[in-house]
Amino acid sequence: MALKIACGQIEIIAGRPDLNSKKILHHIAMACQSGIDILLLPELAVPGYFLGDLWEQTAFVEDCAAYGDEIIAATENCGDLCVIFGNIAVDNSKRNEDGRTRKYNAAFAAQHGKLLTNGALPYDFIVKNALPNYREFDDNRHFYGLRQLALELDKNVSQLHQPLTITAHGETVKLGLMLCEDGWTENYFLDVPQLLAQHGSELLCNISCSPFSINKNSKRHRLFGSAARKAGIPLIYCNNVGIQNNGKNIFTFDGCSCVYGPDGWLL
């Protein structure tokens, strides 16, 4: 089966979920008209990434969730189009270690107006596993990670990395969905791309909000090409463009979304 996949390499404006969601809905409409099977959008495409204390404002987080619902609903009348996007996810029944409401950096997969699940998580979204806490990143301060969730659930974190099953052209396809850092496996004990492949994924998808730095794209090609080759299946990487300000520094995002074949070569 041939899949038609699009990367919505949008410019994300940090702290403006209204504008970002408007762009996402526009891309969904275009994908629907173009017969796209899977539309990938970046990590935290709704709120933006580098937001600092804005993450702790309840009204802002609730706004992001509401815009996410609009995006999910937009897939209801688009045939089998599956839209994958990043957003903040909230579990109001839980608390983070700082006592604040539990928040996840999450990936959502919407098809037919509903969210898809991987059957292993207690949520209808994918939770980011590796939370970077170095240089410009401060994920541990705001988000709860999959490794922490696995301990709470008394489960092996490797078993929570399961593929999502989508429908396309009357057949099913298993997608191994991961968020940004989960694909940068060199310095982590858990190789998420390989786990997803071992658990039956037929295609790996990485949605990112990855800042630009000198020679970073060469490193991306090396890491993701190696992951695709080891898994023996294609890998698609979707990143955003634009500028984001975390209150201390301004970061640029280079996009450079790309596709790797099962042999690891850049397509």
BAPA-451976 format. One line per 5 residues: number of its first residue (from 1); their letters; for each residue x, y, z of N, C-alpha, C, O, CB. Coordinates in steps of 0.05 Angstrom, whole numbers, plus 5000, padded with zeros to 4 digits. Glycine has a CB too. Layout:
N
NUM) A) X,Y,Z,X,Y,Z,X,Y,Z,X,Y,Z,X,Y,Z ~ ...
% end
This chain:
267
1) MALKI) 5017,4976,5000,5000,5000,5000,5017,5025,5000,5037,5027,5015,4981,5000,5024 ~ 5011,5044,4983,5026,5069,4982,5012,5090,4999,4988,5094,4996,5028,5079,4952 ~ 5027,5102,5017,5016,5123,5034,5025,5150,5024,5048,5154,5015,5025,5119,5063 ~ 5007,5170,5025,5013,5197,5018,5016,5213,5045,4996,5217,5059,4992,5209,4999 ~ 5040,5221,5051,5046,5234,5077,5056,5262,5072,5072,5267,5054,5067,5217,5093
6) ACGQI) 5046,5280,5089,5055,5308,5087,5066,5318,5114,5055,5310,5135,5032,5326,5078 ~ 5087,5334,5113,5097,5347,5137,5088,5377,5137,5095,5391,5119,5128,5345,5139 ~ 5073,5385,5157,5065,5412,5160,5087,5428,5175,5085,5431,5199,5038,5415,5174 ~ 5107,5436,5160,5130,5450,5173,5123,5479,5178,5133,5497,5164,5156,5447,5154 ~ 5106,5483,5198,5095,5510,5202,5113,5528,5219,5130,5518,5233,5067,5508,5215
11) EIIAG) 5109,5554,5216,5122,5572,5235,5105,5574,5260,5082,5582,5260,5125,5601,5222 ~ 5117,5566,5282,5103,5566,5308,5110,5591,5323,5133,5599,5326,5111,5541,5325 ~ 5089,5605,5333,5092,5629,5348,5087,5622,5378,5065,5615,5385,5073,5652,5339 ~ 5108,5623,5394,5107,5614,5421,5086,5631,5437,5086,5656,5435,5134,5616,5435 ~ 5069,5618,5452,5049,5631,5468,5024,5641,5453,5007,5654,5465,5061,5654,5481
16) RPDLN) 5022,5633,5427,4998,5641,5411,4984,5616,5400,4985,5612,5376,5007,5660,5388 ~ 4971,5601,5417,4957,5577,5407,4935,5584,5387,4928,5567,5370,4945,5561,5430 ~ 4924,5608,5389,4903,5616,5371,4914,5618,5342,4901,5607,5324,4891,5643,5379 ~ 4937,5631,5339,4948,5633,5312,4959,5607,5302,4956,5600,5278,4971,5654,5312 ~ 4972,5592,5320,4983,5566,5311,4961,5547,5303,4964,5532,5283,5000,5554,5334
21) SKKIL) 4939,5546,5318,4917,5528,5311,4904,5536,5285,4895,5519,5270,4896,5528,5334 ~ 4902,5562,5280,4891,5571,5254,4908,5561,5231,4897,5552,5211,4890,5602,5254 ~ 4934,5561,5234,4952,5550,5213,4948,5520,5210,4947,5510,5188,4982,5556,5219 ~ 4946,5506,5233,4942,5477,5232,4916,5470,5218,4916,5452,5202,4942,5466,5261 ~ 4894,5484,5224,4869,5479,5212,4870,5484,5181,4858,5470,5166,4847,5496,5224
26) HHIAM) 4885,5504,5174,4889,5510,5145,4904,5486,5132,4897,5478,5110,4905,5536,5141 ~ 4924,5476,5145,4939,5453,5134,4922,5428,5132,4925,5412,5114,4964,5448,5150 ~ 4905,5425,5152,4886,5402,5152,4868,5403,5127,4863,5384,5113,4870,5400,5178 ~ 4858,5427,5122,4840,5431,5099,4854,5425,5073,4843,5413,5055,4829,5460,5099 ~ 4879,5434,5071,4895,5429,5047,4901,5399,5044,4899,5388,5022,4921,5445,5047
31) ACQSG) 4907,5386,5066,4913,5357,5065,4888,5342,5057,4890,5322,5042,4923,5348,5093 ~ 4866,5350,5067,4841,5337,5061,4835,5339,5031,4826,5320,5018,4817,5349,5077 ~ 4839,5363,5020,4834,5367,4991,4854,5353,4974,4848,5346,4951,4835,5397,4985 ~ 4878,5348,4984,4899,5336,4968,4901,5305,4971,4918,5292,4959,4926,5348,4976 ~ 4883,5294,4986,4883,5264,4989,4906,5254,5006,4915,5232,5001,4883,5252,4962
36) IDILL) 4915,5270,5025,4937,5261,5043,4926,5240,5062,4904,5243,5072,4949,5285,5058 ~ 4942,5220,5068,4935,5199,5087,4943,5206,5116,4929,5202,5135,4947,5172,5079 ~ 4968,5218,5118,4978,5225,5144,4990,5253,5142,5007,5258,5125,5000,5204,5154 ~ 4981,5271,5160,4993,5297,5162,5007,5299,5189,4995,5297,5210,4970,5319,5160 ~ 5033,5304,5187,5050,5307,5211,5054,5337,5217,5059,5352,5198,5077,5293,5208
41) LPELA) 5052,5344,5242,5057,5371,5251,5077,5370,5274,5080,5349,5286,5030,5386,5259 ~ 5090,5392,5280,5112,5391,5299,5104,5386,5328,5080,5387,5335,5127,5416,5298 ~ 5124,5381,5344,5121,5379,5373,5111,5405,5385,5120,5427,5376,5148,5371,5387 ~ 5092,5404,5404,5080,5428,5416,5073,5449,5396,5078,5473,5399,5100,5440,5437 ~ 5061,5439,5374,5053,5457,5352,5032,5477,5360,5030,5499,5349,5044,5441,5328
46) VPGYF) 5015,5470,5380,4994,5488,5388,5004,5511,5406,5000,5534,5400,4972,5472,5403 ~ 5019,5505,5428,5027,5526,5446,5054,5539,5439,5059,5562,5446,5028,5516,5474 ~ 5072,5524,5426,5100,5532,5424,5115,5518,5447,5103,5505,5464,5103,5563,5426 ~ 5141,5519,5446,5158,5503,5464,5169,5521,5487,5162,5516,5510,5180,5490,5449 ~ 5185,5540,5481,5200,5555,5501,5181,5577,5513,5181,5600,5503,5225,5568,5489
51) LGDLW) 5167,5570,5534,5147,5588,5545,5153,5595,5574,5139,5613,5585,5120,5575,5544 ~ 5172,5583,5587,5179,5590,5614,5155,5587,5633,5141,5567,5632,5189,5618,5616 ~ 5150,5608,5649,5129,5606,5669,5100,5607,5658,5081,5602,5672,5132,5629,5688 ~ 5098,5612,5632,5072,5611,5619,5060,5583,5621,5035,5580,5622,5073,5620,5590 ~ 5077,5563,5623,5068,5535,5626,5052,5532,5652,5036,5513,5654,5091,5516,5625
56) EQTAF) 5057,5549,5672,5044,5545,5698,5018,5561,5700,5006,5562,5722,5063,5554,5719 ~ 5009,5574,5678,4984,5589,5679,4961,5572,5670,4960,5564,5647,4986,5615,5661 ~ 4943,5566,5688,4922,5547,5683,4905,5555,5659,4898,5538,5643,4904,5545,5707 ~ 4898,5581,5657,4881,5590,5635,4894,5585,5608,4881,5577,5589,4875,5620,5638 ~ 4920,5589,5607,4935,5585,5581,4934,5555,5574,4929,5548,5551,4964,5595,5583
61) VEDCA) 4939,5538,5593,4940,5510,5587,4912,5500,5579,4910,5483,5561,4949,5494,5612 ~ 4891,5511,5592,4864,5503,5584,4857,5513,5556,4843,5499,5541,4844,5514,5604 ~ 4867,5536,5549,4863,5546,5521,4876,5527,5501,4864,5521,5480,4875,5575,5518 ~ 4900,5518,5507,4914,5500,5489,4898,5474,5485,4896,5464,5463,4942,5493,5499 ~ 4887,5464,5507,4871,5439,5505,4846,5444,5488,4838,5427,5472,4863,5430,5533
66) AYGDE) 4834,5468,5491,4810,5474,5475,4816,5476,5446,4801,5466,5429,4797,5500,5485 ~ 4838,5488,5439,4846,5490,5411,4853,5462,5400,4848,5456,5377,4871,5509,5407 ~ 4864,5445,5417,4870,5417,5409,4844,5403,5402,4843,5387,5383,4884,5403,5431 ~ 4823,5408,5417,4797,5395,5411,4787,5404,5384,4775,5387,5369,4776,5402,5433 ~ 4791,5429,5376,4783,5438,5350,4798,5423,5328,4786,5417,5307,4788,5469,5347
71) IIAAT) 4823,5419,5332,4839,5404,5312,4830,5376,5309,4828,5366,5287,4869,5405,5320 ~ 4824,5363,5332,4814,5335,5331,4788,5334,5316,4784,5317,5299,4811,5324,5360 ~ 4770,5353,5322,4743,5353,5309,4746,5358,5279,4729,5349,5264,4726,5375,5321 ~ 4766,5372,5270,4770,5379,5242,4775,5354,5225,4773,5356,5200,4792,5399,5238 ~ 4783,5332,5237,4789,5308,5222,4764,5291,5217,4765,5270,5204,4810,5291,5237
76) ENCGD) 4741,5299,5228,4717,5282,5227,4707,5278,5199,4698,5256,5192,4695,5295,5243 ~ 4709,5299,5182,4698,5297,5155,4720,5297,5134,4716,5308,5112,4678,5319,5150 ~ 4743,5285,5140,4765,5285,5122,4773,5257,5114,4797,5250,5110,4790,5299,5134 ~ 4753,5239,5111,4759,5212,5103,4777,5198,5123,4772,5199,5147,4772,5211,5075 ~ 4798,5185,5113,4817,5171,5131,4841,5187,5139,4860,5177,5149,4826,5145,5117
81) LCVIF) 4840,5214,5133,4863,5230,5140,4869,5228,5170,4852,5231,5187,4858,5259,5133 ~ 4894,5222,5177,4904,5220,5204,4922,5245,5209,4942,5248,5195,4919,5193,5210 ~ 4915,5261,5229,4931,5285,5235,4945,5280,5261,4933,5274,5282,4912,5310,5237 ~ 4972,5283,5260,4988,5279,5284,5001,5306,5291,5014,5319,5275,5011,5258,5279 ~ 4996,5315,5316,5005,5341,5324,5014,5341,5354,5005,5324,5369,4984,5362,5320
86) GNIAV) 5031,5360,5361,5040,5362,5388,5025,5383,5403,5019,5404,5392,5070,5368,5389 ~ 5019,5377,5429,5005,5396,5446,5011,5389,5475,5021,5368,5481,4974,5396,5440 ~ 5004,5407,5493,5006,5402,5521,4982,5384,5528,4960,5388,5518,5005,5428,5538 ~ 4986,5364,5545,4965,5347,5555,4964,5350,5586,4984,5350,5599,4969,5317,5547 ~ 4940,5351,5597,4936,5355,5626,4920,5333,5638,4900,5324,5627,4923,5383,5631
91) DNSKR) 4929,5324,5661,4913,5305,5677,4908,5318,5704,4924,5319,5722,4929,5277,5682 ~ 4884,5329,5706,4876,5344,5730,4873,5327,5755,4872,5338,5777,4850,5359,5725 ~ 4873,5301,5752,4871,5283,5775,4898,5277,5788,4899,5265,5809,4857,5258,5767 ~ 4919,5286,5775,4946,5281,5784,4961,5306,5790,4954,5328,5781,4962,5264,5764 ~ 4983,5304,5805,5000,5326,5811,5029,5319,5804,5038,5296,5808,4998,5334,5841
96) NEDGR) 5044,5339,5794,5072,5336,5789,5086,5336,5816,5074,5341,5837,5084,5358,5770 ~ 5112,5332,5816,5127,5331,5841,5129,5358,5855,5135,5360,5878,5155,5321,5836 ~ 5123,5380,5839,5123,5406,5851,5095,5414,5862,5091,5436,5872,5132,5427,5830 ~ 5077,5395,5861,5050,5400,5871,5031,5412,5851,5007,5415,5857,5051,5418,5894 ~ 5041,5418,5827,5024,5431,5807,5010,5409,5790,5017,5385,5791,5040,5449,5788
101) TRKYN) 4989,5417,5776,4974,5398,5759,4992,5384,5740,5010,5396,5728,4951,5413,5744 ~ 4987,5358,5736,5004,5341,5719,5001,5350,5690,4979,5352,5679,4996,5312,5722 ~ 5024,5355,5678,5025,5362,5649,5045,5344,5634,5065,5337,5645,5033,5392,5646 ~ 5037,5338,5610,5054,5322,5592,5060,5337,5566,5043,5351,5556,5041,5294,5586 ~ 5084,5333,5556,5091,5341,5529,5082,5317,5512,5094,5296,5514,5122,5347,5525
106) AAFAA) 5061,5321,5496,5047,5298,5484,5044,5300,5454,5044,5322,5443,5020,5294,5497 ~ 5040,5277,5441,5034,5275,5413,5006,5264,5411,5000,5243,5423,5055,5258,5397 ~ 4989,5276,5395,4961,5268,5391,4958,5258,5362,4968,5271,5343,4941,5291,5397 ~ 4944,5236,5358,4938,5226,5332,4908,5225,5329,4894,5209,5342,4951,5198,5327 ~ 4897,5242,5311,4868,5244,5308,4860,5234,5280,4872,5240,5260,4859,5273,5311
111) QHGKL) 4839,5217,5280,4828,5206,5255,4798,5202,5259,4789,5193,5280,4842,5179,5248 ~ 4782,5210,5239,4753,5208,5241,4741,5223,5265,4721,5215,5276,4745,5178,5242 ~ 4755,5245,5272,4744,5261,5294,4750,5250,5322,4739,5260,5342,4716,5264,5291 ~ 4766,5229,5324,4772,5217,5349,4803,5213,5352,4817,5213,5333,4758,5190,5352 ~ 4811,5210,5377,4839,5205,5383,4845,5175,5383,4829,5159,5392,4848,5218,5410
116) LTNGA) 4868,5168,5372,4877,5140,5372,4895,5135,5397,4908,5153,5407,4893,5134,5346 ~ 4894,5110,5406,4911,5103,5429,4930,5080,5421,4925,5066,5401,4893,5094,5453 ~ 4951,5076,5437,4969,5054,5430,4963,5029,5447,4977,5009,5445,4998,5063,5435 ~ 4942,5031,5464,4933,5007,5479,4950,5001,5504,4942,4985,5520,4934,4983,5462 ~ 4972,5015,5507,4990,5010,5530,4989,5032,5551,4993,5028,5575,5018,5006,5521
121) LPYDF) 4983,5056,5542,4982,5079,5559,4954,5084,5570,4934,5077,5557,4992,5105,5545 ~ 4951,5096,5594,4924,5102,5604,4912,5127,5592,4891,5137,5602,4926,5105,5634 ~ 4925,5138,5571,4915,5162,5559,4912,5158,5529,4921,5139,5517,4936,5185,5564 ~ 4897,5177,5517,4893,5176,5488,4913,5195,5474,4906,5209,5455,4864,5184,5480 ~ 4937,5195,5483,4959,5210,5471,4985,5196,5478,4986,5179,5496,4960,5240,5480
126) IVKNA) 5006,5203,5463,5033,5191,5468,5049,5211,5485,5050,5235,5480,5048,5186,5441 ~ 5061,5200,5506,5076,5216,5525,5106,5216,5518,5117,5195,5512,5072,5206,5554 ~ 5118,5240,5518,5147,5242,5513,5162,5227,5535,5157,5231,5558,5156,5271,5511 ~ 5182,5211,5526,5197,5195,5545,5221,5211,5556,5224,5214,5580,5207,5170,5532 ~ 5238,5220,5538,5263,5234,5546,5258,5264,5548,5254,5277,5528,5286,5227,5526
131) LPNYR) 5260,5274,5572,5256,5303,5577,5283,5316,5580,5296,5314,5600,5238,5308,5602 ~ 5292,5331,5559,5318,5344,5561,5318,5365,5582,5299,5380,5586,5325,5356,5533 ~ 5340,5366,5596,5343,5385,5619,5371,5397,5618,5385,5398,5639,5337,5372,5646 ~ 5380,5405,5594,5406,5416,5591,5405,5440,5571,5385,5443,5557,5426,5394,5581 ~ 5426,5456,5571,5427,5480,5554,5401,5495,5556,5393,5504,5577,5433,5472,5525
136) EFDDN) 5388,5499,5533,5363,5516,5533,5339,5501,5543,5318,5513,5548,5358,5526,5505 ~ 5341,5475,5547,5317,5459,5554,5313,5457,5584,5332,5455,5600,5320,5430,5543 ~ 5287,5458,5592,5280,5457,5620,5254,5440,5623,5236,5446,5639,5275,5485,5632 ~ 5253,5417,5608,5229,5402,5607,5221,5390,5634,5197,5389,5641,5232,5380,5587 ~ 5240,5381,5650,5234,5368,5675,5219,5387,5694,5205,5378,5712,5259,5358,5688
141) RHFYG) 5223,5412,5691,5211,5432,5709,5181,5433,5704,5165,5437,5723,5223,5459,5705 ~ 5172,5428,5679,5144,5432,5673,5128,5406,5667,5104,5405,5672,5142,5450,5649 ~ 5142,5386,5656,5128,5363,5646,5134,5337,5662,5155,5335,5674,5134,5358,5617 ~ 5116,5319,5661,5119,5292,5672,5126,5274,5649,5113,5274,5629,5093,5282,5688 ~ 5147,5258,5652,5156,5241,5630,5146,5212,5631,5135,5204,5651,5186,5240,5630
146) LRQLA) 5150,5198,5609,5140,5170,5608,5154,5152,5628,5142,5134,5638,5144,5160,5579 ~ 5180,5157,5633,5194,5141,5652,5183,5144,5680,5180,5124,5695,5224,5148,5652 ~ 5175,5169,5687,5162,5173,5713,5135,5160,5714,5128,5148,5734,5160,5204,5719 ~ 5120,5162,5692,5094,5150,5691,5096,5119,5694,5079,5107,5707,5079,5157,5665 ~ 5115,5107,5681,5119,5078,5682,5124,5070,5712,5112,5050,5720,5142,5069,5665
151) LELDK) 5140,5084,5726,5145,5078,5754,5119,5080,5770,5113,5063,5787,5166,5097,5766 ~ 5103,5101,5765,5078,5105,5779,5058,5082,5773,5044,5074,5791,5066,5132,5771 ~ 5059,5073,5748,5041,5051,5740,5052,5023,5747,5038,5003,5743,5035,5053,5710 ~ 5077,5023,5757,5090,4998,5764,5093,4980,5739,5087,4956,5739,5076,4982,5786 ~ 5101,4993,5716,5105,4979,5691,5133,4984,5680,5146,5003,5688,5083,4988,5671
156) NVSQL) 5140,4967,5661,5166,4970,5648,5162,4992,5626,5144,4989,5609,5176,4943,5635 ~ 5178,5012,5626,5175,5034,5607,5177,5025,5578,5164,5036,5561,5195,5056,5613 ~ 5193,5004,5573,5196,4995,5546,5170,4984,5534,5165,4986,5510,5217,4973,5544 ~ 5153,4973,5551,5127,4962,5542,5106,4984,5536,5086,4978,5523,5116,4943,5563 ~ 5112,5008,5545,5093,5030,5539,5098,5043,5512,5081,5058,5502,5095,5052,5561
161) HQPLT) 5120,5036,5500,5126,5046,5473,5115,5027,5452,5129,5009,5441,5157,5049,5469 ~ 5089,5030,5446,5075,5014,5427,5066,5031,5403,5061,5055,5407,5051,4999,5440 ~ 5063,5019,5380,5054,5034,5357,5024,5040,5357,5009,5027,5371,5060,5019,5331 ~ 5016,5061,5343,4988,5067,5338,4979,5054,5313,4995,5051,5294,4984,5098,5337 ~ 4955,5045,5311,4944,5033,5287,4925,5052,5274,4904,5060,5286,4930,5006,5293
166) ITAHG) 4931,5060,5249,4913,5078,5234,4901,5062,5210,4911,5041,5203,4928,5103,5224 ~ 4880,5073,5199,4867,5061,5176,4873,5078,5151,4871,5103,5152,4837,5058,5180 ~ 4881,5065,5129,4885,5079,5104,4879,5060,5081,4889,5038,5080,4915,5090,5102 ~ 4862,5069,5063,4855,5054,5039,4845,5026,5046,4851,5006,5033,4879,5051,5021 ~ 4829,5025,5068,4817,4999,5076,4836,4980,5090,4829,4958,5096,4806,4986,5052
171) ETVKL) 4861,4989,5094,4880,4972,5108,4890,4987,5133,4886,5011,5137,4904,4965,5089 ~ 4904,4972,5151,4915,4984,5175,4945,4987,5172,4959,4972,5159,4908,4966,5200 ~ 4955,5008,5185,4983,5014,5185,4991,5020,5214,4977,5034,5228,4990,5038,5166 ~ 5014,5009,5223,5024,5014,5250,5046,5035,5250,5067,5032,5237,5034,4987,5262 ~ 5040,5057,5264,5059,5080,5265,5073,5080,5292,5061,5078,5313,5044,5106,5260
176) GLMLC) 5100,5082,5290,5116,5086,5314,5120,5116,5319,5137,5128,5306,5143,5071,5312 ~ 5104,5127,5337,5104,5156,5341,5122,5164,5365,5119,5153,5386,5075,5167,5345 ~ 5139,5183,5360,5157,5193,5382,5160,5223,5380,5156,5235,5359,5185,5179,5381 ~ 5169,5234,5403,5172,5263,5404,5201,5271,5407,5215,5262,5425,5156,5275,5428 ~ 5211,5286,5388,5237,5299,5388,5259,5283,5401,5271,5266,5388,5235,5326,5401
181) EDGWT) 5265,5289,5426,5288,5278,5441,5287,5247,5441,5308,5235,5444,5289,5288,5469 ~ 5263,5235,5439,5261,5206,5439,5275,5193,5415,5280,5169,5415,5232,5198,5440 ~ 5281,5210,5395,5296,5199,5372,5326,5204,5374,5341,5193,5358,5286,5212,5347 ~ 5335,5220,5394,5363,5226,5397,5374,5206,5418,5377,5212,5441,5368,5256,5407 ~ 5380,5182,5408,5384,5159,5426,5413,5155,5436,5418,5137,5452,5375,5134,5413
186) ENYFL) 5431,5171,5426,5459,5166,5432,5466,5165,5462,5481,5148,5471,5476,5187,5419 ~ 5454,5183,5478,5462,5185,5506,5440,5176,5525,5440,5183,5548,5469,5213,5512 ~ 5421,5161,5515,5399,5150,5531,5400,5120,5532,5408,5107,5513,5371,5160,5521 ~ 5392,5109,5555,5394,5080,5558,5371,5066,5543,5373,5042,5537,5392,5072,5587 ~ 5350,5081,5535,5328,5069,5521,5328,5078,5492,5327,5102,5487,5301,5076,5535
191) DVPQL) 5328,5059,5474,5328,5064,5445,5299,5063,5435,5290,5042,5427,5346,5044,5430 ~ 5286,5086,5437,5257,5087,5430,5251,5078,5402,5232,5062,5398,5246,5115,5435 ~ 5266,5088,5381,5259,5079,5354,5261,5049,5351,5244,5037,5337,5278,5092,5334 ~ 5281,5036,5363,5283,5007,5360,5261,4992,5375,5252,4971,5366,5311,4998,5370 ~ 5253,5003,5399,5231,4991,5413,5206,4992,5397,5191,4972,5396,5227,5005,5440
196) LAQHG) 5200,5014,5385,5176,5017,5368,5177,4998,5345,5156,4986,5338,5173,5046,5358 ~ 5200,4994,5333,5203,4975,5311,5199,4947,5320,5185,4931,5307,5230,4978,5297 ~ 5211,4940,5343,5208,4913,5354,5179,4907,5361,5171,4883,5360,5225,4910,5379 ~ 5163,4927,5367,5136,4923,5375,5117,4925,5351,5092,4927,5354,5127,4943,5396 ~ 5128,4924,5327,5111,4921,5303,5106,4945,5286,5091,4944,5267,5086,4911,5311
201) SELLC) 5120,4968,5292,5116,4992,5276,5125,4987,5247,5146,4974,5242,5132,5016,5288 ~ 5110,4997,5228,5117,4995,5200,5129,5021,5189,5140,5022,5167,5093,4987,5184 ~ 5126,5043,5205,5136,5069,5198,5142,5084,5223,5125,5085,5241,5115,5084,5180 ~ 5165,5097,5225,5172,5113,5248,5167,5143,5242,5174,5153,5220,5202,5109,5256 ~ 5154,5157,5260,5148,5186,5257,5159,5201,5281,5151,5195,5304,5117,5190,5253
206) NISCS) 5176,5220,5276,5186,5237,5298,5176,5266,5294,5183,5278,5274,5217,5236,5299 ~ 5160,5276,5313,5152,5304,5311,5169,5320,5331,5172,5313,5354,5121,5307,5317 ~ 5181,5342,5321,5201,5356,5336,5196,5386,5337,5181,5397,5321,5228,5351,5324 ~ 5207,5399,5358,5210,5428,5359,5240,5431,5366,5247,5437,5389,5190,5441,5381 ~ 5256,5428,5346,5285,5425,5350,5300,5451,5341,5300,5457,5317,5296,5401,5334
211) PFSIN) 5313,5465,5360,5326,5490,5353,5350,5486,5335,5363,5465,5335,5335,5505,5378 ~ 5356,5506,5319,5378,5506,5301,5405,5510,5316,5406,5526,5335,5375,5527,5279 ~ 5425,5496,5308,5453,5502,5317,5471,5493,5294,5463,5478,5276,5460,5487,5344 ~ 5496,5503,5294,5515,5497,5273,5519,5466,5271,5524,5453,5292,5542,5511,5278 ~ 5517,5456,5247,5521,5427,5241,5500,5409,5253,5504,5384,5253,5549,5419,5251
216) KNSKR) 5478,5420,5263,5458,5403,5276,5445,5384,5255,5438,5361,5261,5437,5419,5290 ~ 5441,5394,5231,5427,5378,5211,5444,5354,5203,5433,5332,5197,5420,5394,5187 ~ 5470,5357,5203,5487,5334,5197,5484,5313,5219,5484,5289,5214,5517,5343,5195 ~ 5482,5322,5244,5479,5303,5266,5451,5290,5264,5449,5266,5269,5482,5317,5293 ~ 5431,5305,5257,5404,5293,5253,5405,5271,5233,5394,5249,5237,5384,5315,5245
221) HRLFG) 5417,5277,5210,5419,5256,5189,5433,5231,5199,5424,5209,5193,5433,5267,5164 ~ 5454,5235,5214,5469,5212,5224,5452,5195,5244,5451,5171,5242,5495,5221,5238 ~ 5438,5209,5262,5423,5195,5283,5398,5182,5271,5392,5158,5276,5415,5214,5305 ~ 5382,5197,5256,5357,5187,5246,5362,5166,5223,5347,5147,5220,5339,5209,5236 ~ 5383,5171,5207,5390,5152,5186,5397,5125,5199,5389,5104,5189,5412,5162,5169
226) SAARK) 5413,5126,5220,5421,5102,5234,5397,5088,5247,5396,5063,5246,5442,5109,5256 ~ 5379,5103,5258,5355,5092,5270,5338,5077,5250,5328,5055,5255,5338,5113,5285 ~ 5334,5090,5226,5318,5077,5205,5332,5052,5195,5318,5032,5190,5314,5097,5182 ~ 5358,5053,5192,5372,5030,5182,5371,5006,5202,5366,4984,5194,5402,5037,5177 ~ 5375,5012,5228,5374,4991,5248,5346,4979,5250,5343,4955,5255,5382,5003,5276
231) AGIPL) 5325,4996,5247,5298,4987,5249,5289,4973,5223,5272,4955,5224,5279,5010,5255 ~ 5301,4980,5201,5294,4969,5175,5268,4979,5164,5255,4965,5148,5293,4939,5177 ~ 5259,5002,5174,5234,5014,5164,5238,5044,5160,5257,5055,5171,5211,5009,5185 ~ 5221,5057,5144,5225,5086,5139,5221,5102,5164,5207,5094,5183,5206,5095,5117 ~ 5233,5126,5164,5230,5145,5186,5224,5172,5175,5238,5182,5157,5255,5145,5205
236) IYCNN) 5204,5186,5186,5197,5213,5177,5201,5232,5200,5191,5227,5223,5168,5214,5166 ~ 5215,5254,5195,5221,5274,5216,5207,5300,5208,5212,5310,5186,5252,5278,5219 ~ 5191,5311,5226,5177,5336,5221,5184,5357,5242,5180,5352,5266,5146,5332,5221 ~ 5196,5379,5233,5205,5400,5251,5192,5427,5242,5183,5429,5219,5236,5402,5252 ~ 5192,5446,5260,5180,5472,5253,5201,5493,5246,5225,5488,5248,5164,5482,5277
241) VGIQN) 5191,5516,5237,5209,5538,5232,5200,5561,5250,5179,5560,5263,5208,5547,5202 ~ 5215,5583,5250,5208,5606,5266,5228,5614,5287,5251,5604,5287,5181,5602,5278 ~ 5220,5631,5305,5236,5641,5327,5220,5639,5353,5197,5646,5353,5245,5671,5321 ~ 5233,5629,5374,5220,5628,5400,5238,5640,5422,5263,5636,5420,5212,5599,5407 ~ 5226,5653,5441,5241,5667,5462,5233,5655,5489,5210,5656,5496,5235,5698,5461
246) NGKNI) 5252,5644,5504,5246,5633,5530,5249,5652,5553,5249,5644,5576,5263,5608,5535 ~ 5252,5678,5546,5255,5698,5567,5284,5705,5573,5290,5725,5586,5241,5690,5592 ~ 5302,5687,5564,5330,5692,5569,5346,5693,5542,5364,5709,5539,5342,5669,5586 ~ 5337,5676,5524,5351,5674,5498,5330,5670,5476,5308,5662,5481,5371,5650,5498 ~ 5338,5677,5452,5321,5674,5428,5333,5651,5411,5356,5651,5405,5319,5701,5412
251) FTFDG) 5315,5633,5404,5323,5609,5389,5310,5609,5362,5286,5616,5359,5317,5584,5404 ~ 5325,5600,5342,5314,5597,5315,5310,5567,5309,5323,5550,5320,5333,5610,5294 ~ 5291,5562,5291,5284,5535,5284,5285,5532,5254,5274,5547,5239,5255,5527,5295 ~ 5300,5512,5246,5308,5509,5217,5290,5490,5201,5295,5487,5177,5336,5500,5215 ~ 5270,5478,5213,5254,5460,5198,5269,5435,5189,5274,5417,5205,5242,5474,5173
256) CSCVY) 5277,5435,5164,5293,5412,5153,5279,5386,5157,5292,5365,5162,5321,5411,5166 ~ 5252,5386,5155,5237,5361,5156,5246,5342,5134,5252,5351,5112,5206,5366,5154 ~ 5248,5316,5139,5259,5298,5119,5250,5270,5124,5237,5263,5144,5289,5299,5119 ~ 5256,5253,5104,5247,5225,5103,5272,5208,5099,5289,5214,5081,5226,5220,5082 ~ 5274,5186,5114,5296,5167,5111,5284,5140,5103,5264,5131,5114,5313,5164,5137
261) GPDGW) 5297,5127,5084,5288,5100,5075,5297,5079,5095,5312,5085,5113,5299,5094,5048 ~ 5287,5054,5092,5294,5033,5110,5324,5026,5110,5334,5011,5127,5278,5009,5104 ~ 5338,5036,5089,5367,5031,5088,5383,5054,5102,5407,5054,5103,5376,5029,5059 ~ 5368,5074,5113,5380,5096,5127,5387,5119,5110,5396,5140,5121,5404,5086,5140 ~ 5384,5117,5084,5391,5139,5066,5370,5161,5066,5346,5155,5068,5396,5129,5037
266) LL) 5378,5186,5065,5360,5209,5063,5346,5209,5036,5359,5209,5015,5375,5235,5068 ~ 5320,5209,5036,5304,5209,5012,5296,5238,5004,5282,5241,4984,5280,5192,5014
% end
